[in-house]
Amino acid sequence: MAMNRERGPLVTFEFTDRDFTRLRDLVRKLTGISLSDQKRELVYGRLTRRLRALGIANFRDYCDFLEANLDHELEHFTNAITTNLTSFFRENHHFEMIAGEPLHDWLLRRLQENGRLRFWSAGCSTGEEAYSLAITLAETIPDVFNRDVKILATDLDTNVVATGRAGIYPENRIEALSGERKRTWFQKGSGDSAGMVKVADELRGMVTFNPLNLMGDWPMRGPFDIIFCRNVVIYFDKPTQATLFDRYANMLCDDGVLFIGHSETMAEICTRFDLVAKTMYRKLR
């Protein structure tokens, strides 16, 4: 038996094929996430902490509990099984596109014509993507903080949404940024907050964080000029991806732009977009 030197024997939980299938079906139904057989160990490892917290002895009983208490337990369940991997200016070529021609000129024209710009970071994780976008806009759009430029950041996981809203990170999260960006957009903590940094208030004021299940209703009206949905659809099957891309098209303005992750593609999935650059798609209709 495995031993934990500080806590004694590790408790193991019965986890049958039927238990995994029930959980996988629930995840797919409620969130659209498709879990392969290779994710079984990940699901076990992520959920055992929840079983311990609830005092539940096996996964069969947890499945029963989850189905009977969806209103309360679904948030804990989805927070446990979702993966959040991000960093500031991850896949930086997308931010370079926004700062450069011709996309930046298009955004300036949109701002002049409509008096507003709207961006959506879908699957925002702990917020680094949304703040990277805010920094890019702040550095390239004159007087941006006095203009109607807003970013919506959403994620299924309420814990990471709360982290993004707070805008506080370990200092090593920004070590790859230039000294100028660190000084301009982050405040170093002191005392009990030593080793942490806080995103500048001006940037935080530009971004609104909200929890959102992409498979549920979308309360926002749009239209958005640009949507980031990067490294999200890889967790969905092809029919779910097609539905999601179609809904994004409905939320974008004419000629609006959708960015997806470097390992993702829209080929043979959705015909409402045209590939114009690496993982950058422009809405056709």
VENWO-V425771 format. One record per helix or strand of 2 or more residues. SS is the DSSP state (alpha for helix, beta for strand). FROM is the first residue (numbers start at 1). LEN is the number of residues. If there is no record, write none. Layout:
# VENWO-V425771
ss | from | len
SS | FROM | LEN
SS | FROM | LEN
This chain:
# VENWO-V425771
ss | from | len
beta | 3 | 2
beta | 8 | 2
alpha | 17 | 15
alpha | 37 | 18
alpha | 59 | 10
alpha | 70 | 12
alpha | 93 | 7
alpha | 103 | 12
beta | 117 | 6
alpha | 128 | 13
alpha | 144 | 3
beta | 149 | 7
alpha | 158 | 9
beta | 168 | 3
alpha | 171 | 4
alpha | 179 | 7
beta | 186 | 3
alpha | 191 | 3
beta | 196 | 4
alpha | 201 | 6
beta | 207 | 5
beta | 224 | 6
alpha | 233 | 3
alpha | 238 | 14
beta | 252 | 9
beta | 273 | 5
beta | 280 | 4
